[in-house]
Amino acid sequence: MIFGAKQKLIREQREKAIQIALLFCERKIEFSDFWKSYVNEEFIREELNRRKASLFIEKSFFEDIDVVKNINTDDLQIQS
């Protein structure tokens, strides 16, 4: 029973992580909101890092939260 509940939580977290990424890619949320979620929610980092090959995320330093927290995004420009 506990195993099933944990699996459900993991599935829900994965769905939320992908939803946040999609909202950002569709420009329905600002980068700052996406970044706050990415930095503060470990499951989002884990899911996006797990899928980075298919998402074309090239830099492995995004896996290290200490590095991520120190990235200055003030002058970041995003192009689609």
N, C-alpha and C positions, 0 to 999 in steps of 0.2 A: 504494500500500500504506500509506504513512504517513498519507495523507488518510483512509483508512478507519479506521485506529486512532484518529485524532483524533476522528472522528465518533462512534465507539463510546464514547470517554471522555466526550465532551460529552453523549451520550445517557444514560450511566450517572450523570453528575453531575446532570442534570436530574431523573432518576428519584429520586435520593437526596434532592434538595432538596424535591421534592413529598412524598416519604415522611416526611421530618422534619416538614414542615408538617402533614401528616395526623396523625401521631402526637401532635403538640401539640394539634391541634383535637379529637382523640378522647380527650384527657386521658390518654394513655399515657406521655407524658413531661412533666416539669415545665417551666414557663416558663424557669427558669434554664438548663436543658439546651438548650432550643430557642434561647435568646438567645446562649449561648456558641457554638453552631454558626453562628448567623446572623452574629455579629460576626467569627468566625474563618475562615469559609469563604466566600470571595468568590463562588464559583459558586452558593451558596445565595441570597445577596443578589441576584445577577444574575437568577436564575430567578424568584424571587418578585417582584422588581421588574418583570420582563418580563411577568408574569401579573397584576400588581396591579389592572388593570381588572376582571378576572374574579374576583379575590379580595377586592375591595372594600377594598383598602389605599389610603387616601386621601392620606396625607402623603408628599410627594415627598422630604422630608428624610431618609427612610430609605435613600435612594440614596447619601448622603454618609457614608462610613465614619467620618470624623473626628467627625461629629455623632453617629452611632450609638454610637460608643465612649464618648461623654460623657453619654449618657442615663442618668439615675439610675432604676433599676427597683426600688428598695427598697420604695417605697410603691405600686407598680403593682397595680391590681386588674383582673382579667379577668372579664368577664361573657359568658355565651353566650346 
